[in-house]
Amino acid sequence: MSAKSSGAANTTNPTVTAWVDEVAHLTRPERIHWCDGSEAEKEALTKLAVELGVLTPLNQTKRPGCYYHRSNANDVARVEQCTFICTSNPEDAGPTNNWMAPRDMYAKLRALCEGAMRGRTMYVVPYLMGPPGSPLTKVGVEITDSIYVVLSMRIMTRMGSAAYAQLGNSPNFNRGLHCMLDVHPDRRFIAHFPEDNAVISVGSNYGGNVLLGKKCLALRIGSWLGRKEGWMAEHMLILGVESPTGEKTFVAAAFPSACGKTNFAMLVPPPAFKGWKVWTIGDDIAWMKPGPDGKLYAINPEAGYFGVAPGTSMKSNPNAMKSIARDTIFTNVALTPDGDVWWEGHDAPPPKECLDWRGQKWTPDSKEKAAHPNSRFCAPAANNPMLAPEASDPNGVPISAIIFGARRSTTMPLVYQAFNWIHGVYVGATMGSEMTAAAAGVLGQVRLDPMAMLPFCGYNMGEYFLHWLRMRKLITHPPRIFHVNWFRKGEDGKFLWPGFGENMRVLKWIVDRCRGGANAEETPLGWVPGPNAFDLTGMEDFNVDDLARAQSFNVEEWRNEVVKSNELFLKLYSHLPKELIFQRELLVSRF
């Protein structure tokens, strides 16, 4: 290699070094930096990022170790239209993914990456997804020319020499290449090659598109590996509920992006639940595998939080606010004159004047929002005061309940329980949610998002449903499955359920159901809490009648819901498990 090298390679793995040589020959960087994940490296790279204008230091008295980043205005969210699954057989990618033959995509991307790092530094980022020593943990090596990506990956993964230690001389690691290019939408591709365990991302510098350990490896490649190896990679939070007697129950929950996952993962019980605690294991991704005792065990492969800032406050998520008080990178929020950050829904009132996410002057009279609706914080999980002691347990935690949740103004009741595992798979497979700013699209439009995995499944969704059904045979004691909707509205347009910490009341009913307690009534949808199932003590302006409205369902709306699910089922028909068709007919007959 003609490029200068800095940092110790810390590996003698021949596959890694040969691949780095290959990429350097293609991209022609001026220098190569081998990342080690040390504190000294973090300080040096942060200083360099500030000098380059990539990061802006925030007020270090108010927010120690915190920095601000502003992305290109055309690069602010995941871009599903630019995301591809590249498999030899298009049937393996399925009709819900964009597909291109691997040979054609490799040729396209190699042409774009040819000499793309001239005058730039190429960073080699080794990382672990999962706790060291876990049988589920995977090793990745991301090559990038973005210092913002390096510093964010340091937060989001276990980055550094620990990855090489776990890898040893094995050739089995995820190869991730990221080239910013000129960040132009016409040259933006996020391409996954599951048969090669490889990802190439070009033309973007936004988190979900370029932090290749996150959605790319942890979900799209992970789901492919999970089907092959007998485990599940899911877009799910993991939390632990501890009773006043110290009894812990672990729950996984799938919500589409920007639908309250982080808030639920960091839930703080209301005052009426004295002695109850909710512990966070993960807020976004769960890798789950059957254990020797027949239970389903889950780990969080990530080491940080990449959360949506707008709406985050001490009221909605006090633990998140504490987590982002230090050592956090904020992206596309508003920047105040005193070196602090602000966003819509923040506890602080709107500043009289600030710079908006585009860097333009903003006042409360401005028509545009100060923070982008998908602006983010990237914070270490270690900052969370309620990080579960089990968060780094290589064996994971036993999951008693799986919750599917969506943002729906109508139709969906507050909570119901599936009759059994197969019915629960149908519930997850037909889940629909109103679109948010986390992905490009029409805000508020309802689209089907099975298991919150539609943008993230790395193979045919019909086969994905079949994998769920097959996993049941490997689990002697399967989790019970539930569906929740915090976002139901009344005729006046107001939310019927207060949400936030009050969701603990729903969570407690779910936990009690898993432990053989709590009453429930049978309905065509599934089991629902009876009128006295919730303790409403301490809830102002909310009573049993309000709960009944939040739990009500309209038969005509549900007929329309079945029609919507048929659209997806027809698209997947050649690979759709017949069990789901039977479940649909059973639902229709119950109505």
GUDREN-962020 format. One record per residue (C-alpha): y, x, z. Coordinates in steps of 0.05 Angstrom, whole numbers, padded with zeros to 5 digits, always signed. Example, Ala and Ser with C-alpha at 12.3 -4.5 7.8 and 13.67 -1.06 7.14 Angstrom:
# GUDREN-962020
-00090+00246+00156-00021+00273+00143
//
This chain:
# GUDREN-962020
+00000+00000+00000+00069+00025-00017+00103-00018+00036+00122+00014+00102+00081-00011+00162+00105-00025+00233+00065-00048+00293-00007-00029+00306-00059-00065+00265-00102-00073+00328-00162-00087+00285-00214-00049+00246-00242-00113+00216-00253-00093+00143-00244-00164+00117-00176-00171+00150-00150-00104+00127-00175-00114+00055-00143-00183+00052-00077-00157+00078-00079-00102+00025-00093-00154-00028-00035-00199-00008+00013-00139-00002-00006-00117-00072+00009-00188-00097+00074-00202-00060+00103-00130-00058+00139-00132+00010+00186-00077+00030+00151-00069+00097+00091-00097+00134+00093-00115+00208+00027-00124+00245+00041-00173+00302+00011-00160+00370+00040-00219+00409+00071-00174+00463+00135-00189+00502+00167-00127+00473+00153-00152+00403+00181-00221+00419+00246-00190+00444+00253-00145+00383+00238-00200+00333+00283-00250+00368+00340-00200+00366+00327-00188+00292+00325-00263+00278+00393-00271+00311+00421-00213+00270+00395-00245+00206+00425-00312+00224+00357-00346+00227+00366-00362+00301+00429-00377+00341+00427-00362+00416+00441-00423+00459+00479-00420+00525+00432-00374+00564+00457-00400+00630+00441-00472+00613+00380-00457+00570+00350-00388+00584+00309-00360+00527+00327-00418+00481+00350-00413+00408+00374-00458+00352+00348-00460+00281+00375-00499+00222+00328-00511+00163+00347-00523+00091+00371-00595+00083+00316-00607+00031+00262-00582+00078+00260-00625+00140+00191-00659+00143+00120-00658+00120+00114-00669+00045+00049-00705+00031+00063-00708-00044+00062-00631-00044+00000-00625-00001-00066-00613-00036-00140-00608-00019-00172-00561-00070-00247-00570-00074-00297-00556-00131-00314-00630-00135-00255-00680-00133-00300-00730-00098-00301-00684-00037-00225-00690-00030-00227-00765-00041-00176-00814-00068-00128-00810-00009-00114-00735-00019-00079-00699-00075-00131-00656-00111-00130-00596-00156-00186-00551-00178-00186-00487-00135-00183-00442-00197-00122-00478-00224-00085-00480-00157-00100-00407-00142-00072-00388-00211-00009-00430-00200+00004-00402-00130-00011-00330-00149+00041-00335-00204+00092-00362-00153+00074-00309-00101+00076-00250-00150+00129-00203-00121+00154-00260-00076+00165-00214-00016+00205-00160-00050+00260-00136-00003+00227-00175+00054+00181-00161+00112+00110-00186+00109+00086-00207+00178+00012-00207+00195+00001-00259+00249-00069-00261+00283-00079-00322+00326-00130-00365+00364-00135-00440+00360-00167-00457+00426-00179-00421+00492-00210-00351+00487-00286-00354+00492-00293-00428+00475-00349-00444+00425-00298-00489+00389-00243-00436+00384-00226-00412+00313-00190-00349+00291-00135-00349+00239-00092-00296+00207-00027-00320+00176+00013-00275+00130+00086-00298+00125+00154-00273+00105+00189-00319+00155+00209-00291+00223+00221-00363+00245+00147-00377+00231+00125-00315+00270+00165-00334+00332+00142-00407+00328+00069-00387+00319+00076-00344+00381+00092-00407+00419+00043-00454+00386-00019-00410+00386-00051-00355+00427-00023-00301+00381-00039-00228+00383-00096-00179+00398-00137-00234+00433-00151-00262+00363-00179-00196+00338-00220-00189+00402-00253-00257+00390-00263-00243+00315-00294-00174+00322-00321-00153+00254-00337-00223+00231-00309-00245+00163-00302-00317+00188-00228-00329+00199-00177-00375+00166-00135-00339+00114-00065-00367+00113-00011-00343+00065+00060-00369+00070+00116-00349+00022+00184-00381+00031+00205-00367-00042+00273-00400-00052+00255-00463-00011+00262-00507-00072+00224-00574-00074+00200-00561-00145+00163-00499-00120+00135-00529-00056+00060-00532-00047+00016-00535+00014-00053-00522-00013-00118-00523+00027-00183-00490+00003-00235-00516+00053-00293-00483+00016-00258-00416+00026-00228-00431+00096-00160-00414+00066-00090-00444+00063-00031-00424+00019+00038-00453+00032+00098-00437-00012+00170-00462-00020+00179-00489+00051+00200-00464+00119+00191-00529+00158+00143-00528+00217+00085-00574+00196+00084-00542+00127+00085-00470+00149+00057-00463+00219-00011-00458+00187-00051-00462+00251-00025-00532+00264-00038-00589+00215-00068-00542+00162-00123-00507+00202-00128-00551+00263-00136-00616+00223-00146-00610+00148-00190-00548+00149-00215-00565+00219-00239-00634+00199-00279-00603+00141-00309-00551+00188-00323-00604+00241-00364-00647+00193-00403-00585+00171-00414-00559+00242-00423-00623+00282-00356-00633+00317-00292-00672+00308-00221-00648+00293-00174-00705+00310-00099-00721+00311-00103-00738+00385-00069-00722+00451-00112-00708+00512-00092-00727+00582-00124-00732+00650-00112-00789+00699-00121-00771+00772-00128-00827+00824-00101-00822+00895-00171-00803+00917-00173-00744+00868-00219-00776+00817-00202-00752+00746-00214-00789+00681-00198-00756+00613-00172-00795+00554-00158-00778+00481-00109-00819+00440-00091-00821+00367-00020-00842+00347+00015-00827+00281+00071-00775+00285+00135-00798+00321+00100-00858+00353+00104-00834+00425+00044-00786+00429+00082-00733+00468+00112-00785+00515+00043-00814+00530+00012-00745+00538+00065-00728+00590+00069-00797+00623+00099-00801+00692+00071-00860+00732+00122-00910+00759+00138-00912+00833+00089-00969+00845+00032-00921+00828+00040-00878+00889-00010-00821+00891-00030-00827+00817-00020-00767+00771-00024-00757+00696-00041-00687+00673-00028-00661+00602-00080-00622+00564-00052-00631+00494+00000-00674+00459-00023-00672+00386-00092-00646+00369-00162-00652+00399-00225-00615+00378-00285-00653+00407-00359-00636+00410-00420-00667+00445-00439-00630+00509-00508-00616+00537-00500-00676+00584-00490-00724+00526-00416-00733+00537-00361-00717+00487-00320-00656+00507-00250-00639+00481-00205-00579+00478-00132-00574+00457-00131-00518+00405-00055-00508+00412-00014-00470+00463+00053-00504+00453+00089-00568+00436+00123-00582+00369+00154-00648+00389+00205-00696+00360+00272-00688+00396+00308-00755+00383+00290-00805+00437+00267-00751+00486+00303-00759+00552+00291-00758+00627+00277-00832+00622+00228-00829+00565+00195-00762+00581+00218-00722+00641+00161-00671+00634+00181-00656+00562+00253-00646+00584+00230-00597+00637+00185-00562+00586+00243-00550+00538+00291-00524+00590+00274-00452+00573+00240-00407+00520+00246-00462+00467+00265-00462+00394+00304-00524+00373+00306-00542+00299+00356-00590+00265+00385-00620+00328+00461-00621+00341+00496-00560+00368+00551-00571+00421+00613-00527+00430+00587-00500+00496+00523-00474+00464+00477-00531+00483+00438-00581+00442+00442-00656+00435+00406-00712+00398+00407-00787+00395+00371-00815+00456+00390-00755+00499+00410-00768+00572+00478-00737+00561+00530-00781+00526+00549-00764+00455+00594-00702+00453+00666-00713+00431+00654-00663+00377+00595-00619+00355+00560-00590+00294+00508-00636+00264+00440-00614+00238+00472-00594+00172+00524-00551+00207+00581-00600+00193+00632-00626+00243+00607-00690+00277+00641-00740+00324+00616-00806+00352+00654-00840+00295+00613-00804+00242+00568-00849+00200+00510-00799+00198+00466-00781+00257+00482-00716+00293+00409-00695+00297+00359-00704+00241+00311-00761+00259+00254-00710+00253+00289-00654+00290+00241-00615+00334+00231-00573+00396+00179-00518+00399+00162-00502+00471+00105-00466+00508+00055-00512+00541+00059-00467+00602+00129-00496+00615+00100-00565+00629+00099-00577+00705+00040-00624+00695-00002-00579+00650-00074-00594+00670-00112-00538+00706-00168-00553+00655-00123-00540+00595-00153-00471+00583-00224-00487+00603-00267-00461+00545-00317-00517+00557-00265-00572+00549-00261-00637+00587-00307-00699+00583-00273-00757+00546-00284-00826+00575-00237-00865+00529-00210-00859+00459-00145-00898+00446-00117-00915+00378-00044-00933+00377+00007-00952+00325+00079-00973+00316+00077-01047+00299+00132-01098+00309+00084-01156+00299+00010-01174+00297-00019-01122+00344-00025-01141+00418-00008-01093+00474-00080-01072+00487-00151-01091+00471-00220-01058+00477-00271-01052+00421-00338-01084+00433-00377-01020+00418-00372-00953+00382-00382-00981+00311-00330-01035+00324-00284-00981+00351-00292-00940+00288-00272-01002+00248-00211-01011+00294-00190-00939+00281-00206-00943+00206-00160-01004+00196-00103-00979+00239-00034-00988+00207+00033-00963+00229+00106-00969+00210+00129-00904+00177+00175-00856+00215+00218-00796+00196+00161-00747+00208+00139-00755+00136+00177-00770+00072+00173-00844+00056+00203-00913+00068+00221-00920+00141+00191-00982+00174+00141-00996+00118+00072-01010+00146+00018-00966+00116-00054-00958+00136-00065-00894+00174-00138-00891+00196-00146-00856+00262-00075-00829+00249-00111-00780+00202-00093-00805+00132-00045-00746+00119-00090-00696+00155-00163-00708+00135-00188-00650+00094-00241-00689+00056-00260-00758+00031-00238-00811+00082-00302-00852+00069-00343-00792+00089-00297-00782+00149-00314-00853+00174-00388-00837+00163-00380-00774+00205-00353-00816+00262-00413-00862+00257-00462-00804+00255-00429-00771+00316-00450-00832+00357-00523-00810+00350-00505-00743+00382-00469-00774+00442-00512-00806+00496-00452-00830+00536-00398-00847+00484-00326-00858+00504-00302-00930+00502-00251-00946+00448-00185-00982+00455-00124-01001+00414-00052-01003+00441+00016-01022+00413+00078-01006+00454+00125-01030+00399+00112-01105+00393+00178-01144+00386+00198-01215+00401+00236-01263+00357+00301-01234+00384+00282-01165+00358+00274-01136+00428+00211-01099+00451+00164-01144+00490+00137-01086+00532+00183-01036+00568+00139-00976+00551+00149-00905+00576+00124-00897+00648+00103-00970+00650+00048-00952+00601+00012-00927+00663-00007-01000+00677-00044-01004+00611-00074-00935+00621-00100-00955+00690-00134-01016+00661-00167-00972+00608-00191-00922+00661-00217-00979+00705-00255-01008+00645-00287-00940+00633-00309-00937+00706-00339-01007+00706-00281-01043+00739-00222-01086+00716-00232-01156+00689-00229-01172+00615-00235-01233+00570-00272-01236+00504-00230-01253+00443-00241-01248+00367-00207-01179+00370-00245-01150+00428-00240-01148+00504-00169-01160+00530-00141-01157+00601-00141-01222+00638-00075-01253+00663-00081-01217+00730-00111-01151+00705-00045-01114+00711-00008-01101+00775+00064-01118+00756+00094-01096+00822+00162-01063+00812+00172-01089+00742+00241-01121+00738+00251-01179+00690+00178-01178+00669+00124-01228+00690+00057-01256+00671+00087-01299+00615+00120-01238+00584+00052-01202+00586+00020-01262+00552+00071-01257+00495+00058-01183+00488-00017-01198+00486-00014-01257+00438-00041-01254+00367-00030-01299+00307-00091-01317+00264-00051-01319+00199-00022-01249+00212-00092-01223+00224-00117-01253+00159-00062-01213+00124-00085-01152+00164-00155-01158+00137-00127-01162+00066-00088-01098+00078-00151-01062+00101-00187-01085+00039-00139-01045-00004-00162-00980+00029-00235-01001+00032-00235-01015-00043-00204-00947-00057-00259-00914-00015-00315-00962-00035-00362-00911-00066-00363-00872-00001-00348-00927+00049-00402-00938+00103-00430-01008+00098-00423-01015+00174-00348-01022+00165-00356-01077+00114-00402-01113+00163-00350-01105+00218-00296-01134+00173-00340-01195+00159-00355-01203+00233-00280-01202+00249-00267-01255+00196-00323-01299+00222-00297-01293+00294-00230-01319+00271
//
